[in-house]
Amino acid sequence: MTTITFYKTGGFYYGFEENGHTGYGESGDDVLCAALSSMTMLLINAIEVSYGSNVDYRIDETTTDIKVICKSALPKYEKDEKKQYAISGLIQAYFFQLMDLVEDYYEFLDVKEIEAEI
C-alpha cells in the first residue's frame, strides 16, 4: 500500500510524502504506481518551470519513497500572493485527485493530511 501524507499549515498545502508500493500490480507493471509517479512529477515540474519556484524533493529509487516540500506555497516564504495561492492550489488539487482515487483503490492507497509547520 502507498500512503501519501499531505502537509499544510494555516490552510495552505505546501508538500507531501509518499511511502510504499501500491501493490496493485507487479513492480514495473503497476499502473496505479505509474499514475502516482506521473502526477507527482507533473506537480514538481509545474511548480519549478511554470511558477519559477524551488521545490525541495527527494526520490528514493530503491524504496519508491518521495518527499516534496515547496515553501513558496506559504505566505512566510513567498511575498507574491498569486504565486503562493497557485502553488498551494496545485498541491491541494493533487490531494483531491488522490482522494478520488482512494474511492476505487482503497486497498492500495491511503491519503491523509496533517497540520505541520516547516
Secondary structure, DSSP 8 states (H G I E B T S, - for coil): -EEEEEEEETTEEEEEEEES---SS-TT--HHHHHHHHHHHHHHHIIIIIS----EEEE-TTT--EEEE-GGGSTTT---HHHHHHHHHHHHHHHHHHHHHHHHHTTTEEEEEEE---
